[in-house]
């Protein structure tokens, strides 16, 4: 069973693929184009390809708090949910508060959660260090995708 963790905004998409709580693949992608049907179609085509390539059966979608969501991101979330229904994929959604269970401190900040994930998955250390040096957040969507995929994987094995 493959789990695809997804965290999206109107410009960034973070993806993480897990099997049995093992991180198989991950990446963040910036879509600079103006928002529109074409951009949404490109993002969905990339997700479809990822699902096909990695034999994904479960989607773990990180959903930000309502006041942080743009109408574009909401539209993309809706398209992902519709796609999951059409393809009979199991969809799990997680808000940021759910990620706190991945860190010993229950109300850990994003930086501490990212550090905890980088310690658990050494392949993320390089990305974590790069994010720590960035002025603007770039990789945080990637870490949200990893966290949502991990939570979904754990729920499947319990």
N, C-alpha and C positions, 0 to 999 in steps of 0.2 A: 504494500500500500504506500503510495506516494502522497505526501502532503505538500501543497503549494501555499506558502505564506505570502500574502499580498498586502502592501500598504501603499495607498495612492493619494496623490493630491492632484491638482490640475496641471502640475508641471513635472512632478517626480513620481516614479514607480519603483518601489523596492520589492524584490522577489527573493524567496528562499525556498529551496526544495529540501525536504527531509524524508528520510525513511528510518523508522524505528529510532527516532530521536537523534539520528546521525545527519549532520548537515552535508548534503550531497552537492549542492550548487547554490550560489547566491550572487546577486548583482543589483545595482541601483542604476536607473536610467532616467536621464533628464530629457524631457520633450519640450523643446523651446518654441515649437509652432504655436500660433494663436489657437485658442480653443475653438473647436468646431467638430462637425461630424467626421471629417477626415482624420483629425487627431485622435478622436475616440476610436475610430475604426483601426487605426494603426496600433494603438495600445491593445485593443482586443485581439487583433491578429497576432501580436507578440505573445499574449497570454495563451491563445489557442495553440500556438506552436510549442510553447513551453509545456503545456498540459499533454500534448501529443508525444513530444520527445521523451518526457520523463514518466509516462504512464500514471498520471495523477488521478487519484480517486477522491481526494478531499481538498477543499479550498479553505484556508484560514484567512479571513479578511480582517485586517485591523481597521477599526472605524473610529475616527476622532470624535471628540465631543461635538455636539451639534453646532455650537457657536464658532467652532474652528473650521467647519466645512463650507466650502464654496459651493455654489449651485452646480458648477462643473464637476466637482468631485462627487457630489451627490448623484449626479446623472451617471457618472462612471460606476459608482457603487451599484446603482440600479441595473445597469447593463451587465455587470458581473453576476449579480443575483439571478437575473433572467437567464443568462448563459448557463449557470449551474443547474437551474431547473430543467432547461432544455436538454442538457447532456447528462442528467441524473447524477450530478456530482454532489457530494455532501458538502454543505457550506456551514462553516462555524464562524461566527463574528465575535470579535473581542474589542472592547474599549480599553483605553490606556490604563485604567485602574486594574484590569486583569493582569497586566504585566508585572504588577508589584509582587505577585506571588513567586516570581522568578528570582527575587532578591531577598536576602535575610531580613533587611530592614523593610518593613511593610510599605512605607511611604517613600521609597527611594526615588530620587530624581532621575531624569532620563540619562544623565551622564553616568550615574552609578549603575543603572540597568544595562547600559551599553558595555560598561567595563565588566560587569558580571558575565554577560554573554560572551565577551571576548576572552575571558578566562576559561569559560566552559568549552568554547570552540576556538582553539588557537589560530585557525585560519582567518579569524576575524580581527586578530590583534593589529595587523597592519592597517586595516580599515579604521579601527578604533583610534589608532594614533593619528591617522590623517584627519579624522573628524575633530579630534581634540585641537589640532592646529588650524582648522578652518575658521575663518571669521563667520561665514554664513553656513548654516546647517546644510549639509549635502547628504550624508549617509544615514541620517536618523530614520528615514523611511526604510532603509535596508534592515536596520536593527529591529524596527517594529515588525517587519515581515518575518524575521527570524524568530522573534518572541511569539508571534501568533502561530507560526508553524510548530514551534516547540510545544506550546500549550495544547494545540490540536493533537499532536503526536502523543503527548502524555495522556490525554483523555481517551485515546484509542486503545492504549495499553493498560488502562485501569479498569 
